Amino acid sequence: MINENSRQGREMSDAAVEVLERGGLQLQRATSDGPGDLVDTIRQAAGTVDLVVLGGGDGTLSSAAPALIETGLPLGILPLGTANDLAHTLGIPLDIGDAAQVIVEGKLRRIDLGEVNGKPFFNVASLGLSVAMTRELTHDVKQRWGRLGYAVSTFRALTQMRPFVAEIRAGDEVHRVRTLQIAVGNGRYYGAGMAVEKDAEIDDSCLNLYSLEFGHLWKLALVYPAFRKGRHGLWKEVRTMRCREVDIRTARPKKINTDGEITTETPAQFRVLPRAVSVFAPAADETRA
């Protein structure tokens, strides 16, 4: 299944099919009209196929997660989105032919999923600044700017962003914070290559949280390089936590973004789902190398 509305979908479909068929896979093509239809299509095919190959961005992959959990079918990834953060985390090549070859080689890796209010996600779920960014990162912005669209949408979102108060509860720890953003990561990368935490792994059975508690927006520009390396937790204005479950509450409901799509709102219960799905990917030690 290839999301032909993705930035490269229509162009890359044939290249992927050629590699997969040459590698001995018998393909059953399917289409979907949206996230709900995608889940239903995978469920209906579960008795007749051995794996699911999805071409699209992180939002498309995340939409399929409920069906992958339910059916147990392994996932092959063709990274056709703007950011492709899950592919980055897993070390899957961005060249579509090379990504298809990873599927042909057949190495499976069990990975975790995050979940918020029953909604599974691969990379990160967040509230605050990232939700404003998601609203600004329209299809037109992605088509026009590609990965630079994240910088464009961030600038626009900052002009309308105000801090909010939230309660973060993990086990016996309770923090009341004034923050611009709270993010809870399952994988390592999100937002076109920023790292949730430098040592985060997508199979470590843990979530990594950070909260941006800056009094002045201009300081975000100074911390940005640290985000690229996952070292933002070294700043005193950035609160970090490592946990398996965490609850977040706000005075008024705030929207939550999961892998680039707004799917739920606070109050929010987050948890990790260890080894929830299988994906075709290079071995973990190859990725770290």
Backbone as CSV, one residue per row, in Angstrom:
resi,resn,N_x,N_y,N_z,CA_x,CA_y,CA_z,C_x,C_y,C_z
1,MET,0.845,-1.176,0.000,0.000,0.000,0.000,0.887,1.234,0.000
2,ILE,0.672,2.090,-0.976,1.473,3.305,-1.086,0.551,4.507,-1.067
3,ASN,0.867,5.459,-0.188,0.116,6.703,-0.122,0.535,7.581,-1.292
4,GLU,-0.249,7.557,-2.343,0.128,8.302,-3.540,-0.115,9.797,-3.397
5,ASN,-0.665,10.212,-2.248,-0.757,11.638,-1.958,0.479,12.142,-1.231
6,SER,1.376,11.218,-0.843,2.603,11.636,-0.197,3.500,12.322,-1.219
7,ARG,4.550,12.946,-0.719,5.350,13.827,-1.565,5.952,13.095,-2.762
8,GLN,6.309,11.819,-2.581,6.979,11.088,-3.657,6.206,9.863,-4.133
9,GLY,5.020,9.630,-3.586,4.330,8.359,-3.777,4.154,7.924,-5.204
10,ARG,3.615,8.781,-6.028,3.306,8.383,-7.409,4.568,8.049,-8.191
11,GLU,5.661,8.751,-7.893,6.900,8.557,-8.655,7.632,7.277,-8.256
12,MET,7.538,6.911,-6.978,8.387,5.854,-6.447,7.740,4.471,-6.412
13,SER,6.445,4.398,-6.643,5.728,3.130,-6.528,6.331,2.052,-7.422
14,ASP,6.549,2.370,-8.678,7.049,1.372,-9.628,8.443,0.890,-9.265
15,ALA,9.304,1.798,-8.775,10.668,1.419,-8.405,10.656,0.411,-7.262
16,ALA,9.788,0.623,-6.283,9.703,-0.296,-5.153,9.171,-1.653,-5.591
17,VAL,8.134,-1.641,-6.409,7.525,-2.889,-6.876,8.548,-3.736,-7.629
18,GLU,9.355,-3.110,-8.445,10.361,-3.847,-9.219,11.325,-4.591,-8.304
19,VAL,11.829,-3.917,-7.268,12.775,-4.550,-6.347,12.098,-5.672,-5.557
20,LEU,10.900,-5.426,-5.080,10.196,-6.424,-4.271,9.880,-7.680,-5.081
21,GLU,9.405,-7.501,-6.308,9.076,-8.665,-7.139,10.338,-9.403,-7.574
22,ARG,11.387,-8.674,-7.869,12.647,-9.320,-8.228,13.195,-10.128,-7.052
23,GLY,12.866,-9.690,-5.839,13.309,-10.401,-4.638,12.443,-11.589,-4.271
24,GLY,11.420,-11.872,-5.075,10.614,-13.068,-4.866,9.310,-12.853,-4.129
25,LEU,8.944,-11.610,-3.849,7.676,-11.354,-3.166,6.528,-11.314,-4.169
26,GLN,5.441,-11.957,-3.827,4.211,-11.865,-4.615,3.352,-10.769,-3.985
27,LEU,3.063,-9.745,-4.747,2.425,-8.548,-4.197,0.925,-8.530,-4.436
28,GLN,0.220,-8.078,-3.443,-1.215,-7.823,-3.549,-1.405,-6.332,-3.282
29,ARG,-1.711,-5.571,-4.310,-1.834,-4.118,-4.149,-3.177,-3.767,-3.521
30,ALA,-3.154,-2.729,-2.693,-4.383,-2.256,-2.056,-4.323,-0.743,-1.951
31,THR,-5.477,-0.125,-1.809,-5.560,1.324,-1.647,-6.413,1.628,-0.421
32,SER,-6.279,2.855,0.079,-7.114,3.285,1.200,-7.453,4.753,1.027
33,ASP,-8.558,5.156,1.633,-9.024,6.535,1.528,-8.746,7.344,2.782
34,GLY,-8.056,6.765,3.747,-7.777,7.493,4.974,-7.371,6.537,6.076
35,PRO,-7.015,7.078,7.278,-6.521,6.242,8.376,-7.459,5.102,8.757
36,GLY,-8.757,5.383,8.904,-9.691,4.329,9.290,-9.780,3.240,8.248
37,ASP,-9.793,3.632,6.990,-9.862,2.675,5.888,-8.581,1.854,5.807
38,LEU,-7.445,2.467,6.119,-6.163,1.768,6.108,-6.177,0.618,7.111
39,VAL,-6.655,0.890,8.310,-6.741,-0.149,9.340,-7.657,-1.281,8.885
40,ASP,-8.802,-0.946,8.338,-9.749,-1.971,7.879,-9.157,-2.815,6.756
41,THR,-8.436,-2.181,5.840,-7.836,-2.908,4.720,-6.823,-3.935,5.207
42,ILE,-5.998,-3.553,6.176,-5.004,-4.485,6.722,-5.697,-5.635,7.447
43,ARG,-6.712,-5.317,8.214,-7.453,-6.368,8.927,-8.053,-7.378,7.958
44,GLN,-8.649,-6.886,6.889,-9.311,-7.766,5.923,-8.314,-8.640,5.172
45,ALA,-7.093,-8.133,4.992,-6.085,-8.883,4.239,-5.306,-9.862,5.107
46,ALA,-5.488,-9.793,6.423,-4.629,-10.534,7.348,-4.589,-12.032,7.076
47,GLY,-5.683,-12.608,6.612,-5.706,-14.047,6.390,-5.079,-14.501,5.092
48,THR,-4.722,-13.550,4.230,-4.222,-13.923,2.902,-2.816,-13.414,2.611
49,VAL,-2.207,-12.634,3.525,-0.868,-12.095,3.281,0.044,-12.421,4.459
50,ASP,1.359,-12.323,4.208,2.355,-12.619,5.239,2.997,-11.369,5.816
51,LEU,2.860,-10.242,5.142,3.457,-8.998,5.612,2.743,-7.820,4.974
52,VAL,2.952,-6.646,5.555,2.380,-5.405,5.035,3.523,-4.484,4.638
53,VAL,3.493,-3.991,3.410,4.464,-2.995,2.949,3.717,-1.679,2.786
54,LEU,4.151,-0.662,3.527,3.499,0.643,3.484,4.456,1.692,2.950
55,GLY,3.997,2.441,1.961,4.750,3.575,1.448,4.045,4.857,1.828
56,GLY,4.737,5.729,2.545,4.139,6.983,2.987,5.007,7.622,4.045
57,GLY,4.452,8.609,4.725,5.179,9.297,5.776,4.884,8.718,7.143
58,ASP,5.403,9.381,8.171,5.232,8.894,9.537,3.761,8.834,9.940
59,GLY,2.954,9.776,9.463,1.531,9.760,9.790,0.829,8.534,9.244
60,THR,1.176,8.140,8.023,0.594,6.933,7.417,0.969,5.690,8.212
61,LEU,2.239,5.588,8.587,2.701,4.427,9.350,2.001,4.354,10.705
62,SER,1.894,5.500,11.369,1.243,5.537,12.676,-0.226,5.137,12.577
63,SER,-0.883,5.543,11.494,-2.295,5.193,11.298,-2.500,3.685,11.209
64,ALA,-1.492,2.989,10.704,-1.604,1.536,10.535,-1.312,0.765,11.810
65,ALA,-0.761,1.418,12.816,-0.289,0.719,14.011,-1.357,-0.139,14.687
66,PRO,-2.598,0.341,14.862,-3.588,-0.522,15.526,-3.793,-1.856,14.810
67,ALA,-3.806,-1.832,13.483,-4.001,-3.068,12.723,-2.779,-3.973,12.805
68,LEU,-1.589,-3.390,12.861,-0.371,-4.195,12.976,-0.319,-4.901,14.324
69,ILE,-0.733,-4.199,15.380,-0.786,-4.821,16.706,-1.782,-5.975,16.699
70,GLU,-2.945,-5.730,16.151,-4.041,-6.711,16.177,-3.730,-7.954,15.350
71,THR,-3.163,-7.766,14.163,-2.948,-8.895,13.253,-1.611,-9.582,13.457
72,GLY,-0.638,-8.867,14.026,0.698,-9.427,14.174,1.498,-9.472,12.888
73,LEU,0.990,-8.862,11.819,1.721,-8.857,10.549,2.954,-7.968,10.646
74,PRO,4.101,-8.419,10.124,5.292,-7.570,10.116,5.159,-6.446,9.094
75,LEU,5.875,-5.347,9.346,5.764,-4.133,8.542,7.030,-3.874,7.742
76,GLY,6.854,-3.666,6.437,7.927,-3.169,5.590,7.685,-1.703,5.293
77,ILE,8.728,-0.885,5.393,8.577,0.569,5.292,9.241,1.096,4.030
78,LEU,8.464,1.829,3.237,8.990,2.596,2.109,8.833,4.065,2.482
79,PRO,9.924,4.752,2.862,9.825,6.115,3.409,9.545,7.153,2.325
80,LEU,8.287,7.556,2.217,7.863,8.484,1.169,7.333,9.797,1.733
81,GLY,7.599,10.067,2.996,7.092,11.282,3.616,8.070,12.433,3.542
82,THR,7.750,13.479,4.288,8.610,14.660,4.347,9.743,14.459,5.337
83,ALA,9.435,13.935,6.522,10.445,13.788,7.571,11.033,12.382,7.643
84,ASN,10.187,11.355,7.553,10.635,9.951,7.603,11.449,9.649,8.863
85,ASP,10.944,10.110,10.003,11.693,9.956,11.248,11.781,8.504,11.710
86,LEU,10.731,7.711,11.497,10.807,6.303,11.896,11.880,5.581,11.094
87,ALA,11.940,5.845,9.803,12.992,5.244,8.977,14.372,5.648,9.485
88,HIS,14.524,6.909,9.867,15.796,7.407,10.403,16.160,6.649,11.678
89,THR,15.202,6.508,12.583,15.440,5.784,13.830,15.885,4.350,13.569
90,LEU,15.270,3.703,12.579,15.534,2.289,12.305,16.702,2.058,11.351
91,GLY,17.264,3.133,10.802,18.368,2.972,9.857,17.938,2.468,8.499
92,ILE,16.682,2.708,8.130,16.174,2.303,6.814,16.560,3.366,5.792
93,PRO,17.160,2.986,4.670,17.591,3.978,3.670,16.416,4.771,3.119
94,LEU,16.668,6.033,2.775,15.620,6.869,2.195,15.459,6.623,0.702
95,ASP,16.464,6.049,0.057,16.307,5.639,-1.336,15.296,4.488,-1.387
96,ILE,14.271,4.634,-2.216,13.165,3.681,-2.191,13.600,2.288,-2.631
97,GLY,14.469,2.210,-3.616,14.972,0.907,-4.032,15.742,0.216,-2.923
98,ASP,16.584,0.977,-2.217,17.350,0.405,-1.103,16.435,0.012,0.057
99,ALA,15.399,0.831,0.308,14.444,0.495,1.373,13.693,-0.788,1.035
100,ALA,13.322,-0.951,-0.222,12.654,-2.180,-0.652,13.583,-3.383,-0.495
101,GLN,14.869,-3.186,-0.746,15.830,-4.273,-0.599,15.939,-4.726,0.859
102,VAL,15.804,-3.798,1.801,15.791,-4.162,3.225,14.655,-5.143,3.500
103,ILE,13.499,-4.915,2.889,12.361,-5.821,3.064,12.675,-7.186,2.455
104,VAL,13.255,-7.186,1.269,13.605,-8.440,0.587,14.577,-9.264,1.429
105,GLU,15.526,-8.600,2.091,16.524,-9.319,2.890,15.912,-9.989,4.112
106,GLY,14.766,-9.496,4.560,13.964,-10.231,5.533,14.395,-10.182,6.982
107,LYS,15.247,-9.226,7.370,15.633,-9.125,8.778,14.529,-8.414,9.559
108,LEU,14.002,-9.092,10.570,12.918,-8.528,11.376,13.443,-8.024,12.714
109,ARG,12.876,-6.922,13.153,13.240,-6.340,14.443,11.961,-6.023,15.216
110,ARG,11.874,-6.501,16.456,10.731,-6.188,17.310,10.963,-4.820,17.948
111,ILE,9.974,-3.935,17.830,10.128,-2.593,18.381,8.925,-2.228,19.256
112,ASP,9.151,-1.222,20.097,8.100,-0.724,20.977,7.193,0.249,20.235
113,LEU,6.022,0.451,20.796,5.148,1.556,20.424,4.863,2.378,21.669
114,GLY,4.635,3.662,21.492,4.057,4.468,22.549,2.551,4.470,22.369
115,GLU,1.842,4.815,23.439,0.388,4.909,23.351,-0.084,6.056,24.237
116,VAL,-1.009,6.856,23.729,-1.617,7.923,24.520,-3.128,7.849,24.343
117,ASN,-3.831,7.711,25.455,-5.298,7.594,25.429,-5.772,6.546,24.422
118,GLY,-5.021,5.443,24.355,-5.392,4.353,23.462,-4.946,4.513,22.030
119,LYS,-4.257,5.624,21.706,-3.782,5.875,20.344,-2.296,5.515,20.256
120,PRO,-1.926,4.491,19.490,-0.513,4.132,19.390,0.265,5.083,18.495
121,PHE,1.567,5.218,18.780,2.441,6.042,17.942,3.839,5.441,17.928
122,PHE,4.567,5.695,16.849,5.926,5.184,16.702,6.967,6.138,17.277
123,ASN,6.859,7.426,16.962,7.933,8.371,17.246,7.704,9.183,18.508
124,VAL,6.732,10.105,18.450,6.545,11.032,19.565,5.102,11.513,19.613
125,ALA,4.639,11.802,20.819,3.355,12.476,21.039,3.645,13.731,21.846
126,SER,2.995,14.835,21.512,3.344,16.088,22.175,2.169,17.045,22.199
127,LEU,2.262,18.023,23.094,1.256,19.074,23.186,1.945,20.416,23.374
128,GLY,1.264,21.471,22.913,1.841,22.806,22.996,2.328,23.276,21.643
129,LEU,3.586,23.671,21.585,4.169,24.239,20.371,4.012,23.321,19.167
130,SER,4.213,22.028,19.356,4.171,21.099,18.221,2.786,21.028,17.588
131,VAL,1.734,21.222,18.386,0.379,21.207,17.832,0.169,22.422,16.938
132,ALA,0.654,23.581,17.399,0.578,24.779,16.557,1.381,24.587,15.276
133,MET,2.536,23.918,15.379,3.349,23.634,14.196,2.605,22.720,13.226
134,THR,1.939,21.698,13.767,1.191,20.766,12.917,0.119,21.495,12.125
135,ARG,-0.547,22.429,12.764,-1.592,23.188,12.075,-1.008,24.063,10.972
136,GLU,0.204,24.557,11.186,0.858,25.395,10.175,1.494,24.569,9.057
137,LEU,1.859,23.307,9.376,2.546,22.457,8.397,1.508,21.796,7.494
138,THR,0.928,22.581,6.635,-0.122,22.100,5.738,0.473,21.277,4.595
139,HIS,-0.408,20.615,3.862,0.034,19.846,2.690,0.764,20.750,1.700
140,ASP,0.261,21.963,1.507,0.901,22.896,0.573,2.296,23.280,1.041
141,VAL,2.457,23.501,2.354,3.777,23.850,2.892,4.752,22.697,2.681
142,LYS,4.298,21.457,2.929,5.167,20.294,2.716,5.578,20.177,1.255
143,GLN,4.619,20.360,0.355,4.911,20.235,-1.069,5.877,21.318,-1.533
144,ARG,5.722,22.518,-1.005,6.550,23.633,-1.461,7.948,23.618,-0.858
145,TRP,8.032,23.307,0.457,9.291,23.472,1.166,9.973,22.156,1.534
146,GLY,9.285,21.029,1.455,9.894,19.771,1.882,10.248,19.830,3.359
147,ARG,11.440,19.338,3.726,11.867,19.326,5.132,12.001,20.731,5.697
148,LEU,12.295,21.724,4.862,12.369,23.108,5.336,11.016,23.607,5.830
149,GLY,9.952,22.924,5.434,8.626,23.297,5.903,8.509,23.245,7.416
150,TYR,9.310,22.378,8.075,9.277,22.312,9.534,9.790,23.610,10.146
151,ALA,10.829,24.194,9.554,11.340,25.476,10.046,10.333,26.589,9.803
152,VAL,9.708,26.580,8.628,8.699,27.593,8.299,7.531,27.514,9.273
153,SER,7.033,26.308,9.519,5.878,26.142,10.411,6.244,26.466,11.857
154,THR,7.483,26.165,12.266,7.923,26.503,13.620,7.917,28.009,13.828
155,PHE,8.463,28.746,12.873,8.492,30.209,12.980,7.078,30.766,13.095
156,ARG,6.180,30.282,12.267,4.801,30.768,12.305,4.129,30.413,13.628
157,ALA,4.393,29.195,14.119,3.767,28.755,15.371,4.255,29.571,16.561
158,LEU,5.535,29.935,16.558,6.097,30.694,17.674,5.430,32.050,17.838
159,THR,4.965,32.632,16.745,4.333,33.949,16.821,2.997,33.903,17.561
160,GLN,2.404,32.724,17.697,1.099,32.604,18.352,1.154,31.812,19.650
161,MET,2.359,31.345,20.042,2.488,30.439,21.172,2.566,31.180,22.497
162,ARG,1.860,30.675,23.508,1.930,31.180,24.872,2.145,29.993,25.809
163,PRO,2.925,30.176,26.887,3.129,29.073,27.836,1.814,28.634,28.477
164,PHE,1.763,27.392,28.921,0.593,26.864,29.615,1.058,26.077,30.837
165,VAL,0.148,25.861,31.772,0.458,25.132,33.003,-0.031,23.692,32.862
166,ALA,0.803,22.757,33.278,0.447,21.337,33.202,0.956,20.610,34.435
167,GLU,0.285,19.519,34.773,0.745,18.619,35.830,1.249,17.341,35.180
168,ILE,2.483,16.983,35.487,3.107,15.768,34.966,3.246,14.787,36.124
169,ARG,2.678,13.594,35.967,2.710,12.604,37.046,3.261,11.285,36.508
170,ALA,4.387,10.848,37.079,4.994,9.566,36.708,5.378,8.834,37.984
171,GLY,4.637,7.778,38.312,4.892,7.079,39.567,4.650,8.005,40.747
172,ASP,5.656,8.116,41.621,5.541,8.989,42.795,5.938,10.428,42.492
173,GLU,6.431,10.688,41.295,6.852,12.045,40.927,5.675,12.844,40.387
174,VAL,5.503,14.057,40.921,4.479,14.968,40.420,5.121,16.337,40.223
175,HIS,4.998,16.888,39.016,5.578,18.197,38.705,4.492,19.093,38.123
176,ARG,4.391,20.295,38.666,3.506,21.307,38.098,4.395,22.298,37.359
177,VAL,4.204,22.413,36.056,5.148,23.162,35.227,4.433,24.226,34.399
178,ARG,5.173,25.267,34.080,4.742,26.273,33.106,5.614,26.055,31.879
179,THR,5.021,25.653,30.784,5.792,25.102,29.673,5.274,25.574,28.319
180,LEU,6.141,25.491,27.327,5.757,25.755,25.939,5.385,24.465,25.217
181,GLN,5.995,23.376,25.645,5.738,22.091,24.993,6.127,20.952,25.914
182,ILE,5.327,19.896,25.886,5.690,18.626,26.514,5.663,17.566,25.423
183,ALA,6.747,16.834,25.298,6.841,15.770,24.295,7.188,14.456,24.982
184,VAL,6.554,13.388,24.530,6.815,12.043,25.049,7.234,11.177,23.867
185,GLY,8.484,10.728,23.892,9.035,10.003,22.754,9.153,8.513,22.995
186,ASN,8.879,7.743,21.950,9.085,6.298,21.958,10.353,5.948,21.190
187,GLY,10.501,6.507,19.991,11.708,6.300,19.204,12.744,7.361,19.515
188,ARG,13.702,7.530,18.603,14.741,8.540,18.833,14.449,9.834,18.099
189,TYR,14.010,9.768,16.849,13.902,10.981,16.035,12.456,11.394,15.808
190,TYR,12.274,12.698,15.643,10.964,13.278,15.338,11.211,14.660,14.743
191,GLY,10.160,15.255,14.146,10.270,16.633,13.665,11.373,16.850,12.653
192,ALA,11.535,15.898,11.722,12.548,16.007,10.662,13.965,15.960,11.205
193,GLY,14.220,15.025,12.114,15.594,14.749,12.510,16.018,15.238,13.869
194,MET,15.115,15.837,14.652,15.465,16.180,16.028,15.395,14.916,16.879
195,ALA,16.223,14.856,17.914,16.283,13.661,18.757,15.573,13.914,20.083
196,VAL,14.694,13.005,20.463,13.995,13.123,21.744,14.994,13.065,22.891
197,GLU,15.955,12.152,22.779,17.003,11.994,23.787,18.139,11.229,23.124
198,LYS,19.371,11.609,23.420,20.506,11.083,22.656,20.659,9.572,22.765
199,ASP,20.259,8.970,23.883,20.428,7.528,24.060,19.129,6.747,23.887
200,ALA,18.074,7.401,23.420,16.784,6.722,23.261,16.876,5.642,22.188
201,GLU,16.256,4.506,22.457,16.153,3.421,21.487,14.685,3.038,21.352
202,ILE,14.315,2.529,20.195,12.915,2.195,19.954,12.564,0.793,20.442
203,ASP,13.512,0.147,21.108,13.242,-1.178,21.681,13.751,-1.271,23.119
204,ASP,13.773,-0.128,23.842,14.291,-0.112,25.212,13.194,-0.175,26.274
205,SER,11.936,-0.343,25.840,10.786,-0.464,26.752,10.603,0.757,27.648
206,CYS,11.023,1.923,27.159,10.899,3.157,27.932,10.398,4.296,27.056
207,LEU,9.786,5.284,27.702,9.432,6.546,27.072,10.369,7.625,27.599
208,ASN,10.652,8.608,26.768,11.471,9.750,27.170,10.649,11.025,27.027
209,LEU,10.508,11.756,28.134,9.710,12.988,28.157,10.619,14.195,28.301
210,TYR,10.252,15.282,27.633,10.878,16.570,27.947,9.815,17.658,27.967
211,SER,10.095,18.698,28.758,9.208,19.853,28.889,10.037,21.117,28.701
212,LEU,9.596,22.001,27.803,10.323,23.237,27.491,9.817,24.359,28.385
213,GLU,10.580,24.677,29.422,10.144,25.639,30.430,10.941,26.935,30.330
214,PHE,10.927,27.516,29.136,11.651,28.754,28.857,10.788,29.967,29.187
215,GLY,11.396,30.942,29.857,10.692,32.191,30.116,10.681,33.117,28.922
216,HIS,11.641,32.925,28.016,11.764,33.803,26.843,11.866,32.940,25.585
217,LEU,11.015,33.227,24.610,10.981,32.429,23.387,12.297,32.464,22.627
218,TRP,13.017,33.589,22.705,14.241,33.704,21.910,15.280,32.661,22.317
219,LYS,15.183,32.146,23.557,16.150,31.143,23.997,16.017,29.831,23.228
220,LEU,14.828,29.596,22.651,14.654,28.373,21.869,15.625,28.310,20.700
221,ALA,15.947,29.468,20.139,16.902,29.496,19.029,18.277,29.019,19.482
222,LEU,18.621,29.306,20.739,19.926,28.895,21.255,19.988,27.393,21.527
223,VAL,18.858,26.820,21.946,18.851,25.396,22.293,18.643,24.502,21.073
224,TYR,18.230,25.078,19.950,17.907,24.275,18.763,19.035,23.320,18.362
225,PRO,20.310,23.759,18.299,21.365,22.806,17.914,21.445,21.597,18.851
226,ALA,21.128,21.798,20.132,21.164,20.684,21.077,20.072,19.667,20.773
227,PHE,18.927,20.129,20.256,17.855,19.208,19.884,18.297,18.274,18.766
228,ARG,19.102,18.757,17.861,19.542,17.903,16.756,20.366,16.717,17.262
229,LYS,21.011,16.893,18.425,21.859,15.836,18.976,21.234,15.147,20.191
230,GLY,20.032,15.567,20.576,19.385,14.977,21.738,20.001,15.389,23.056
231,ARG,20.656,16.553,23.078,21.323,17.026,24.291,20.615,18.219,24.928
232,HIS,19.372,18.455,24.566,18.630,19.589,25.112,18.397,19.458,26.609
233,GLY,18.444,18.228,27.136,18.258,18.025,28.567,19.357,18.631,29.415
234,LEU,20.465,19.054,28.806,21.548,19.708,29.540,21.196,21.147,29.900
235,TRP,20.162,21.700,29.272,19.728,23.064,29.582,18.824,23.026,30.811
236,LYS,19.023,23.975,31.731,18.235,23.972,32.968,16.758,24.246,32.709
237,GLU,16.438,24.877,31.575,15.037,25.164,31.249,14.310,23.973,30.624
238,VAL,15.022,22.882,30.412,14.417,21.691,29.797,14.361,20.565,30.827
239,ARG,13.160,20.227,31.236,12.952,19.130,32.187,12.873,17.814,31.407
240,THR,13.558,16.793,31.873,13.520,15.490,31.203,13.164,14.392,32.200
241,MET,12.522,13.355,31.697,12.153,12.194,32.506,12.214,10.947,31.628
242,ARG,12.498,9.829,32.261,12.476,8.530,31.581,11.509,7.646,32.360
243,CYS,10.531,7.072,31.678,9.470,6.362,32.392,8.813,5.336,31.463
244,ARG,7.974,4.504,32.044,7.168,3.558,31.257,5.734,4.050,31.108
245,GLU,5.281,4.832,32.090,3.944,5.418,32.046,4.016,6.836,32.600
246,VAL,3.171,7.725,32.081,3.116,9.099,32.584,1.743,9.680,32.265
247,ASP,1.221,10.465,33.193,-0.057,11.154,33.000,0.191,12.657,32.926
248,ILE,-0.528,13.333,32.039,-0.418,14.785,31.906,-1.816,15.384,31.957
249,ARG,-1.961,16.397,32.815,-3.246,17.085,32.951,-3.052,18.583,32.766
250,THR,-4.047,19.222,32.195,-4.054,20.672,32.022,-5.415,21.206,32.467
251,ALA,-5.463,22.511,32.783,-6.715,23.105,33.262,-7.818,22.979,32.219
252,ARG,-7.469,23.232,30.978,-8.404,23.062,29.862,-7.833,22.015,28.912
253,PRO,-8.687,21.283,28.211,-8.164,20.281,27.274,-7.224,20.898,26.246
254,LYS,-6.087,20.254,26.049,-5.142,20.690,25.022,-4.930,19.554,24.032
255,LYS,-4.913,19.893,22.756,-4.763,18.899,21.696,-3.389,18.240,21.765
256,ILE,-3.349,16.978,21.337,-2.107,16.205,21.328,-1.826,15.707,19.919
257,ASN,-0.590,15.896,19.514,-0.098,15.506,18.191,0.624,14.163,18.336
258,THR,0.232,13.158,17.557,0.950,11.883,17.541,1.498,11.643,16.139
259,ASP,2.816,11.637,16.025,3.485,11.415,14.734,2.949,12.329,13.635
260,GLY,2.731,13.596,13.993,2.354,14.586,12.988,0.872,14.755,12.756
261,GLU,0.034,14.014,13.494,-1.418,14.132,13.338,-2.043,14.429,14.700
262,ILE,-3.000,15.349,14.737,-3.696,15.660,15.984,-4.777,14.601,16.199
263,THR,-4.625,13.806,17.276,-5.476,12.627,17.446,-6.241,12.575,18.763
264,THR,-5.791,13.300,19.796,-6.458,13.224,21.090,-6.169,14.500,21.864
265,GLU,-6.483,14.526,23.157,-6.283,15.731,23.957,-6.103,15.346,25.424
266,THR,-5.691,16.324,26.236,-5.574,16.101,27.671,-6.959,16.098,28.315
267,PRO,-7.098,15.389,29.452,-6.081,14.648,30.199,-5.577,13.450,29.408
268,ALA,-4.288,13.161,29.586,-3.657,12.151,28.739,-2.893,11.130,29.569
269,GLN,-3.083,9.870,29.229,-2.341,8.777,29.843,-1.438,8.149,28.783
270,PHE,-0.144,8.191,29.039,0.854,7.636,28.127,1.415,6.342,28.714
271,ARG,1.716,5.394,27.832,2.418,4.191,28.268,3.196,3.621,27.095
272,VAL,4.205,2.817,27.406,4.964,2.137,26.366,4.372,0.746,26.163
273,LEU,4.347,0.298,24.911,3.918,-1.056,24.558,5.163,-1.804,24.078
274,PRO,5.843,-2.529,24.959,7.116,-3.157,24.589,6.962,-4.198,23.481
275,ARG,7.882,-4.150,22.523,7.969,-5.156,21.458,6.603,-5.422,20.820
276,ALA,5.904,-4.353,20.515,4.512,-4.470,20.064,4.380,-4.879,18.604
277,VAL,5.346,-4.500,17.767,5.254,-4.818,16.339,6.615,-5.264,15.811
278,SER,6.579,-5.972,14.680,7.805,-6.377,13.982,7.956,-5.546,12.718
279,VAL,9.177,-5.089,12.461,9.446,-4.322,11.246,10.669,-4.902,10.544
280,PHE,10.690,-4.769,9.219,11.877,-5.132,8.450,12.856,-3.966,8.543
281,ALA,14.034,-4.233,9.110,15.007,-3.162,9.342,16.383,-3.773,9.533
282,PRO,17.435,-2.984,9.317,18.770,-3.471,9.658,18.827,-3.826,11.139
283,ALA,19.747,-4.712,11.512,19.900,-5.074,12.918,20.235,-3.835,13.734
284,ALA,19.859,-3.851,15.019,20.054,-2.679,15.874,21.515,-2.261,15.938
285,ASP,22.449,-3.236,15.992,23.859,-2.868,16.074,24.334,-2.212,14.782
286,GLU,23.769,-2.580,13.642,24.109,-1.920,12.379,23.618,-0.478,12.389
287,THR,22.414,-0.249,12.938,21.849,1.089,12.997,22.695,1.987,13.876
288,ARG,23.105,1.481,15.042,23.900,2.296,15.964,25.265,2.605,15.384
289,ALA,25.784,1.675,14.580,27.089,1.912,13.959,27.010,3.046,12.964
